Amino acid sequence: KAEDGIRDVERSRGLGDVYKRQPTYELILPSTGKKIKYRPFLVKEEKILILALESQDQSEITNAVKDVLKKCILTRGIKVDELPTFDIEYIFLNIRAKSIGESIKVIVTCPDDRKTEVPITIYVDEIEVSKPEEHTTDIILDKTMTLRMKYPSLNQFIEMVDQHFSREMRQGIPPGKPSGEPLQENRCSNAFSRTSSF
């Protein structure tokens, strides 16, 4: 209470108070069905992502995305380095939507002629990870043995992509042209730089 014309001094708010005032959201991890909490990224974290995208270095982009996810995911025990690639993309898109907006404007190149470009708008809240009901990570080898597979992490996927394109360069195949050895989900390696416009 102010008395004698002297104003009360407002207590300074620390960084902890800033985080407390931020809204939090929830989503379900597609791989496990586990519910996690997250927050939008801060301005300084957005700048980190922008700088990484401008570098056009896949390793730098990957590390920037992982660093931001580690800071924005509030649920304890979530190991970002071990999450499957589709979990990483799903979480990142949701964080991006709550931080900047629900829609993303992108330019899509027609796969037929690889030249025609079409502008489209992607609504993040409509994006879902499709998983068939009969999907399983177990492969039955015989009556007594079952092999349980693991989803590749983002680090493993990027390493696989780098090896694929390094092999193409050694064979003299220009980037973007078919090599005869299709790489599954080969467009996902640049998903962040293409769909996440800041």
C-alpha positions in Angstrom: 0.0 0.0 0.0 1.4 3.4 -1.0 1.4 6.1 1.6 2.4 9.8 1.7 2.6 10.0 -2.1 5.3 7.3 -2.3 4.6 4.5 -4.7 5.2 0.9 -3.9 8.2 -0.6 -5.6 7.1 -3.5 -7.8 9.2 -6.6 -7.3 11.2 -7.6 -10.3 10.2 -10.8 -12.1 12.8 -13.4 -12.8 13.0 -15.7 -15.7 11.1 -18.3 -13.8 8.1 -16.0 -13.7 8.3 -15.6 -17.5 8.0 -19.3 -18.0 5.1 -19.5 -15.5 3.1 -17.0 -17.5 3.6 -18.9 -20.8 0.7 -21.0 -22.0 1.2 -24.7 -22.1 -0.4 -27.3 -24.4 -0.7 -31.1 -24.6 -0.3 -33.6 -27.4 -0.2 -37.4 -27.8 3.0 -38.9 -29.1 2.1 -41.0 -32.2 4.7 -43.7 -31.4 3.7 -44.5 -27.8 0.3 -42.8 -27.2 1.9 -40.9 -24.3 0.6 -37.5 -23.4 3.2 -34.7 -23.1 3.1 -31.0 -22.3 4.9 -28.3 -24.2 5.2 -24.6 -24.6 5.6 -22.3 -27.6 9.2 -21.3 -28.4 10.6 -17.9 -27.3 11.9 -15.2 -29.7 15.5 -16.1 -29.0 14.7 -19.8 -29.8 13.0 -18.7 -33.0 16.2 -16.8 -34.0 18.3 -19.9 -33.5 16.0 -21.8 -35.9 16.1 -19.0 -38.5 19.9 -18.9 -38.4 20.1 -22.6 -38.8 17.7 -22.6 -41.8 19.7 -19.8 -43.4 22.9 -21.9 -43.1 21.3 -24.6 -45.2 23.4 -27.1 -43.3 21.3 -30.2 -42.5 23.4 -31.0 -39.4 23.0 -27.5 -38.0 19.2 -27.5 -38.7 18.8 -30.8 -37.0 20.8 -29.7 -33.9 18.8 -26.4 -33.7 15.5 -28.3 -33.9 16.5 -30.8 -31.2 17.8 -28.0 -28.9 14.5 -26.1 -29.2 12.4 -29.2 -28.6 14.4 -30.0 -25.5 13.6 -26.6 -24.1 9.9 -26.5 -25.2 8.9 -30.0 -24.0 7.9 -29.7 -20.4 7.2 -33.3 -19.6 10.1 -34.9 -17.8 11.7 -38.1 -19.0 11.3 -37.3 -22.7 14.6 -38.1 -24.5 14.5 -36.1 -27.8 17.6 -37.8 -29.2 15.8 -41.1 -29.0 12.4 -40.1 -30.4 11.4 -41.5 -33.8 11.6 -39.1 -36.7 7.8 -38.8 -37.1 7.4 -37.9 -33.4 10.0 -35.2 -33.8 8.3 -33.7 -36.8 4.8 -33.9 -35.2 6.0 -32.2 -32.0 7.9 -29.5 -33.9 4.9 -28.7 -36.2 2.6 -28.4 -33.1 5.1 -26.1 -31.3 5.5 -24.0 -34.4 1.7 -23.7 -34.8 1.3 -22.5 -31.2 4.3 -20.1 -31.6 3.6 -18.5 -35.0 0.3 -19.7 -36.5 -1.8 -22.7 -37.4 -1.2 -22.4 -41.2 2.0 -22.8 -43.2 2.4 -21.5 -46.7 4.8 -23.6 -48.8 5.7 -24.0 -52.5 5.3 -27.6 -53.8 7.3 -28.7 -56.9 5.3 -31.1 -59.1 6.9 -34.6 -59.0 6.1 -35.2 -62.7 8.3 -32.5 -64.3 10.2 -31.3 -61.2 9.7 -27.8 -62.4 6.1 -26.6 -61.9 5.7 -24.9 -58.6 2.3 -24.6 -56.8 1.7 -22.5 -53.7 -0.4 -24.3 -51.1 -1.4 -23.7 -47.4 -1.0 -26.4 -44.9 -3.1 -26.3 -41.8 -1.1 -27.9 -38.9 -4.2 -28.8 -36.8 -5.2 -31.1 -39.7 -1.9 -33.0 -39.8 -2.1 -36.5 -38.3 0.3 -39.5 -38.2 -1.4 -42.4 -39.9 -0.8 -45.8 -38.4 -2.7 -48.9 -39.6 -4.5 -50.9 -36.9 -2.5 -54.0 -37.7 0.8 -52.1 -37.4 3.4 -53.7 -35.1 7.1 -53.5 -34.4 7.4 -57.3 -33.9 8.5 -59.7 -36.6 7.8 -63.3 -35.9 10.7 -65.4 -37.0 9.4 -68.8 -35.8 7.3 -70.3 -33.0 9.9 -69.4 -30.4 11.6 -66.3 -31.6 10.3 -62.8 -32.3 12.3 -59.8 -33.5 11.3 -56.4 -32.1 12.2 -53.5 -34.3 12.9 -49.9 -33.2 11.8 -46.8 -35.0 14.9 -44.9 -36.4 15.8 -41.7 -34.4 16.4 -38.4 -36.1 20.2 -38.8 -35.8 20.0 -42.2 -37.5 17.8 -41.0 -40.3 20.0 -38.0 -41.1 23.1 -40.3 -41.1 21.3 -42.6 -43.5 20.3 -39.7 -45.8 23.9 -38.3 -45.7 25.3 -41.7 -46.7 22.8 -42.0 -49.5 23.6 -38.7 -51.1 27.3 -39.2 -50.5 27.1 -42.4 -52.5 25.2 -40.5 -55.3 27.9 -37.9 -55.5 30.6 -40.5 -55.8 28.6 -42.1 -58.6 28.3 -38.7 -60.3 24.5 -38.5 -60.0 23.3 -34.9 -59.7 21.3 -34.2 -56.5 17.5 -34.5 -57.0 17.8 -37.0 -59.8 16.8 -40.7 -59.3 19.7 -43.0 -58.7 17.8 -46.3 -59.1 18.0 -46.9 -55.3 14.9 -45.2 -53.8 15.4 -43.9 -50.3 12.3 -44.3 -48.2 11.0 -41.0 -47.0 13.9 -39.2 -48.7 12.0 -35.9 -48.6 11.6 -36.0 -44.8 15.2 -35.0 -44.3 14.4 -31.5 -45.3 11.0 -31.4 -43.8 11.9 -28.7 -41.3 13.5 -26.3 -43.8 10.7 -26.7 -46.3 7.6 -26.7 -44.1 8.7 -24.6 -41.2 8.9 -21.0 -42.5 9.6 -18.6 -39.7 
